[in-house]
């Protein structure tokens, strides 16, 4: 069982290196995208199993836009064309494993034909009721509305309300063409996919440029792009829940639209969850939890 971990990174090289050290295993390779705005590339560990994308493949990742998809596809393409892997697992530099690499490889071996892509209730899934997720693809969102500044957020809210509100879209505002005729699915960004689906996905995108083009004007496409591809593919019956522990509960100081930063206070709950990976961590907030998880995974800190 050969596993390629695709790692989206933008800060804390020390934390990334601890992840790479903890997850070192003869059957695991790492493909790393460092945000083009970041300057940590030279601080990341150098090993034959660590492949850092070249500057020409690095993307300036912006929240809520297509750049996250492009960075992910650059890693997937690089890994897929480099060598034969059984699985590709999308993670981030703020993740940390809850299981040892040996246990993780064995898990993938036992579920060798599953695509770990979670889905959320929407017009085409579970209760089949249109909600705010569907709204993200209903409308053509100009790029300036995807920014996070106050003016863009206000204009976006006005646009959404005028067009019918978060859970409905008046027909006059709906997109037209092939993209609009697609059955969309939604779910968390993080996934692990088989080599077979990865190959199908990359060929589909090459043969169907309209798909990528349509998502360039959707909100937070990373929570729909790969989910929809899986459900339109021959591999839709292999869908399985994803492998990350993430805490979205309300806490004092919790950032808007972002999960909680995990600390030692979360240790028992995350370890009992059964998940393979957890996010997010910040070594500047709580270093002890990272070293505790390293110790659990029987790794030696050098």
RASULFEN-V715427 format. One record per residue. N is the residue number from 1. RES is the residue in three letters. OMEGA is omega in radians with two decimals (999 if undefined). Layout:
n/res/omega
N/RES/OMEGA
N/RES/OMEGA
This chain:
n/res/omega
1/UNK/-3.14
2/UNK/-3.05
3/UNK/3.01
4/UNK/3.07
5/UNK/3.13
6/UNK/-2.95
7/UNK/3.04
8/UNK/-3.04
9/UNK/3.06
10/UNK/-3.13
11/UNK/3.03
12/UNK/3.12
13/UNK/3.12
14/UNK/-3.14
15/UNK/3.10
16/UNK/3.14
17/UNK/3.07
18/UNK/3.05
19/UNK/-3.12
20/UNK/3.11
21/UNK/-3.11
22/UNK/-3.05
23/UNK/-3.13
24/UNK/-3.08
25/UNK/-3.09
26/UNK/-3.13
27/UNK/-3.11
28/UNK/2.97
29/UNK/-3.10
30/UNK/3.05
31/UNK/-2.93
32/UNK/2.99
33/UNK/3.08
34/UNK/3.14
35/UNK/-3.07
36/UNK/3.12
37/UNK/-3.03
38/UNK/-3.12
39/UNK/-3.08
40/UNK/-3.02
41/UNK/-3.08
42/UNK/3.13
43/UNK/-3.11
44/UNK/-3.07
45/UNK/3.12
46/UNK/3.08
47/UNK/3.12
48/UNK/-3.11
49/UNK/-3.13
50/UNK/-3.09
51/UNK/3.14
52/UNK/-3.11
53/UNK/-3.14
54/UNK/-3.13
55/UNK/-3.12
56/UNK/-3.13
57/UNK/3.12
58/UNK/-3.06
59/UNK/2.99
60/UNK/-3.02
61/UNK/3.11
62/UNK/-3.12
63/UNK/2.98
64/UNK/-3.08
65/UNK/-3.05
66/UNK/-3.08
67/UNK/3.10
68/UNK/3.10
69/UNK/-3.11
70/UNK/3.11
71/UNK/-3.14
72/UNK/3.13
73/UNK/3.10
74/UNK/3.09
75/UNK/-3.11
76/UNK/3.13
77/UNK/-3.13
78/UNK/-3.14
79/UNK/-3.08
80/UNK/-3.10
81/UNK/-3.06
82/UNK/-3.11
83/UNK/-3.09
84/UNK/3.04
85/UNK/3.06
86/UNK/-3.12
87/UNK/3.01
88/UNK/-3.01
89/UNK/3.14
90/UNK/3.12
91/UNK/3.10
92/UNK/3.11
93/UNK/3.08
94/UNK/3.03
95/UNK/2.98
96/UNK/-3.05
97/UNK/3.04
98/UNK/3.10
99/UNK/3.09
100/UNK/3.11
101/UNK/3.10
102/UNK/3.11
103/UNK/-3.12
104/UNK/3.11
105/UNK/3.12
106/UNK/3.12
107/UNK/3.12
108/UNK/3.11
109/UNK/-3.13
110/UNK/3.14
111/UNK/-2.91
112/UNK/-3.07
113/UNK/-3.10
114/UNK/2.99
115/UNK/-3.01
116/UNK/-3.10
117/UNK/-3.08
118/UNK/3.12
119/UNK/-3.11
120/UNK/-3.14
121/UNK/-3.13
122/UNK/-3.09
123/UNK/-3.09
124/UNK/-3.07
125/UNK/3.12
126/UNK/-3.05
127/UNK/3.08
128/UNK/3.06
129/UNK/3.14
130/UNK/3.13
131/UNK/-3.04
132/UNK/3.08
133/UNK/-3.14
134/UNK/-3.13
135/UNK/-3.09
136/UNK/-3.14
137/UNK/3.11
138/UNK/-3.02
139/UNK/2.97
140/UNK/-3.11
141/UNK/3.03
142/UNK/-3.05
143/UNK/-3.06
144/UNK/3.11
145/UNK/-3.10
146/UNK/3.12
147/UNK/-3.05
148/UNK/3.14
149/UNK/-3.03
150/UNK/-3.11
151/UNK/-3.14
152/UNK/3.13
153/UNK/3.13
154/UNK/-3.14
155/UNK/3.12
156/UNK/3.13
157/UNK/3.09
158/UNK/3.13
159/UNK/-3.12
160/UNK/-3.13
161/UNK/-3.14
162/UNK/-3.09
163/UNK/3.08
164/UNK/-3.14
165/UNK/-3.03
166/UNK/-3.02
167/UNK/-3.14
168/UNK/3.08
169/UNK/3.07
170/UNK/-3.07
171/UNK/-3.10
172/UNK/-3.12
173/UNK/-3.05
174/UNK/3.08
175/UNK/3.06
176/UNK/3.03
177/UNK/-3.01
178/UNK/-3.14
179/UNK/-3.12
180/UNK/-3.12
181/UNK/-3.12
182/UNK/3.01
183/UNK/-3.05
184/UNK/3.07
185/UNK/-3.02
186/UNK/3.11
187/UNK/3.14
188/UNK/-3.08
189/UNK/-2.92
190/UNK/-3.06
191/UNK/2.98
192/UNK/-3.04
193/UNK/-3.12
194/UNK/3.07
195/UNK/-3.11
196/UNK/3.13
197/UNK/3.11
198/UNK/3.12
199/UNK/3.10
200/UNK/-3.10
201/UNK/-3.10
202/UNK/3.10
203/UNK/3.14
204/UNK/-3.13
205/UNK/3.10
206/UNK/-3.08
207/UNK/-3.04
208/UNK/-3.09
209/UNK/3.12
210/UNK/-3.07
211/UNK/3.10
212/UNK/-3.13
213/UNK/-3.14
214/UNK/-3.12
215/UNK/3.10
216/UNK/3.14
217/UNK/3.01
218/UNK/3.09
219/UNK/3.13
220/UNK/-3.08
221/UNK/3.13
222/UNK/3.11
223/UNK/3.10
224/UNK/-3.00
225/UNK/-3.07
226/UNK/3.10
227/UNK/3.14
228/UNK/3.11
229/UNK/3.13
230/UNK/-3.04
231/UNK/3.04
232/UNK/-3.06
233/UNK/3.05
234/UNK/-3.06
235/UNK/-3.06
236/UNK/-3.13
237/UNK/3.12
238/UNK/-3.08
239/UNK/-3.12
240/UNK/-3.14
241/UNK/-3.06
242/UNK/-2.87
243/UNK/-3.07
244/UNK/2.92
245/UNK/3.13
246/UNK/-3.09
247/UNK/3.13
248/UNK/-3.08
249/UNK/-3.13
250/UNK/3.09
251/UNK/3.05
252/UNK/3.11
253/UNK/3.14
254/UNK/3.14
255/UNK/3.10
256/UNK/3.12
257/UNK/3.14
258/UNK/3.12
259/UNK/3.12
260/UNK/2.97
261/UNK/-3.03
262/UNK/-3.12
263/UNK/3.12
264/UNK/3.12
265/UNK/-3.12
266/UNK/-2.96
267/UNK/-3.05
268/UNK/-3.09
269/UNK/-3.10
270/UNK/3.13
271/UNK/3.14
272/UNK/-3.02
273/UNK/-3.09
274/UNK/3.12
275/UNK/3.13
276/UNK/-3.01
277/UNK/3.08
278/UNK/3.04
279/UNK/0.04
280/UNK/3.13
281/UNK/3.07
282/UNK/-3.07
283/UNK/3.10
284/UNK/3.12
285/UNK/-3.13
286/UNK/3.11
287/UNK/-3.04
288/UNK/-3.09
289/UNK/3.14
290/UNK/3.13
291/UNK/3.07
292/UNK/3.12
293/UNK/3.05
294/UNK/3.13
295/UNK/3.10
296/UNK/-3.07
297/UNK/3.01
298/UNK/3.10
299/UNK/3.10
300/UNK/3.10
301/UNK/-3.10
302/UNK/999
